[in-house]
Amino acid sequence: MSQTMQIGERETSLLGRLRLTIARRTEGRGIVLLVAVLAVVAFTEPLVFTSYQVSLGRIALIGLVALGLTAVILMGELDLSVASTLAVSGVVVALIPDIRLGILAALVVGILIGVVNAFFVAIVGINSFIATLGMLFALRGLAFVLSDEAPVKITDVDAGIAFGQPLIGPITPRVLIFILAFIAIQVFVSRVKAGREFFAVGGNRQAAYDAGIPVKRRIFTGFMISGFVAALAGVINTLERTAADPTAGSTVLLASFAAAIIGGNYLKGGRGSIVGTLIGATALGVLQVALTLSGVQVPVQQIFIGAILLLAVTTDPANLRAVLGSVRSLRLGRSKAQTPGSGS
Amino acid sequence: MAKETLTEAITLAESDAAGLAPVKSRTSPLEWVAENGIFVFTALLILASVVFVDGFASLVNITDVFHRAAPIGIVAVGMTFVVISGNYLDLSVVAQVATSAVILIAVSNEYGLPLAMLAALLAAATFGIVNGVAVGYFKANAVIVTLATTYIGLGLLRYFSGGSIFFGPQDGIIREFGLGKLGPVPYSAIVLLIMTIVLGFVLSRTNFGFLVRSFGVNERATRLSGTNTAAVVIGAFLVTAVAAMVAGWVLAAFSNTAVSAMSQGYDFRALAAIIVGGTSVFGGKGSVLRTLVGVIFVSVLTNVLVLSGISFGYQQMALGALIVAAVTVDALSRKAAKR
């Protein structure tokens, strides 16, 4: 299940192959965080493991949005608008009386938002950080306009309540959808040609273009995936709560970014893994549930998740290499300045 | 602006090195709009508002526009440094403004004003250094870093303040400053003007300002010329943090209250003002004066929308669309200039 392309490296011995595999995996930090969280939680709040229905639901909530984000991050882009996409699609579901039509409309809205984002990034050439930030604010406004600035109750409340019930054991429809989405995206980026091309687009866009990969179309695909998945999360939220909240999504934004980045997806693109995102989402989900069960207030939980995100983004291996480089050049520069004659 | 030609020289030198040296004799209409459009649009908007919008030209309303524009404007002129340095923006100004406002009111109630200002300065410096070190030294993405510090900052603030509202004393320097006016112009707007002049001077006439702009144009060339680029980035974030702190003071003085949720939307309004003013999100191009014009545009537009009874949701949509439109014009004019 190798996800990055390594060309020209051949190791035949078992140990050598193992070393190569480890070197090209990116999930290291995610695993460290997950092990640390699980170890601390096992001692302080073992309740998390017995109430696995809550934990699974939380992991699915963070993970679903993070999965869509991963598709975009692999190409070196970012989709900040997912939080508002979630809110808008949630409101759309609640507004349309027929529930099937509502779900369909909400998912179409999600894909359309992805198309608009991709248009600005791929065709106009705006940096995706700024384009999707503008969309984040504009769509938040749209959610307020559609909902008349108040929560909207869904018409078919019974269907919503039925949707929140577990199907088999602790598996609620939300968890089931998350697992299906995980498998679908994992297969897409590791087995399907279009998905594998995401890594090429993120690794070196010019090279990908020269190799005949339709770069712009891949960017459209990526943003459509993240829009669709965010809309799916919005639909699930609305159905489970039987009401749509136009302010939804701002806390999910932070946690899902943290999950995707700590899971080993390089923000510059080209390297990363869906499995890593799952590991990151699991760690953060368990942490959030544990903190809630121990009675920690939401603001303090946000300090924890914010700190993890800050740590994740600063300990990106590509960044660390740059830091070491600048330290080395700084030292070299100092020693050069000390040699007589070279200064002034 | 003598130094602006210097940055242009760097850009020219860059394109020379790439083997394509287009010496442009005349600019396309799109470039002209990207360059000077905002001045025309702002003049037209004000003119149209005076003529068509009832109650806009009244003295009470003008003072109100000044009151609302001042804190956002102070944040925006400070954040211009981060944007010009090519680091997109500082989302954590939301947390910075609220922290500074709450500290000013809460600490001055207990220990007096000087200590409160010192504490706020300390908090601002912490924000600036954490953001600056993460972005400048660890080369992390500024949007993600400041998103994280926003939540860390707001979380700490809500934890320590308990989310409660702090009221200042009914008579005191803070209250006097908040209500004070020079003719129809409140003191807060004068602070905005002073900040614009001072930061404009720093950005266009000092060595540090030049380095911030040259970092925005070409990070590599700036580093190779022997500049400590991490220090430049930290400096840019510190300027933003200090401006956000002053904005927090002005905001707290205006209402004589402070609460952790008081600065919601400041990140986005300040960014709208900066981008609409013509400062490029690609870095290197722009000025503090342009941001001031952008602030006037965004504030008048918001005021007109409010006066016309347009709801909050539509206002958000309008400003979001404005950001995307302004960046689109900038991006397309850049493409046109390269051709």
Interface residues (C-beta under 8 A of the other chain):
Chain A: L78 L80 F120 V124 G125 I126 N127 F129 I130 A131 L133 G134 M135 L136 F137 A138 L139 R140 G141 L142 A143 F144 V145 L146 E149 L253 L254 F257 A258 I261 L267 Q297 P299 V300 Q301 Q302 I303 I305 G306 A307 L309 L310 V313 T314 T315 D316 N319 L320 A322 V323 S326 L330 G333
Chain B: Y88 L89 V130 A134 Y137 F138 K139 A140 N141 V143 I144 V145 L147 A148 T149 T150 Y151 I152 L154 G155 L156 L157 R158 Y159 G163 G226 N228 A230 F268 L271 I275 V281 F282 S311 F312 G313 Y314 Q315 Q316 M317 A318 L319 G320 A321 I323 V324 V327 T328 A331 L332 R334 K335
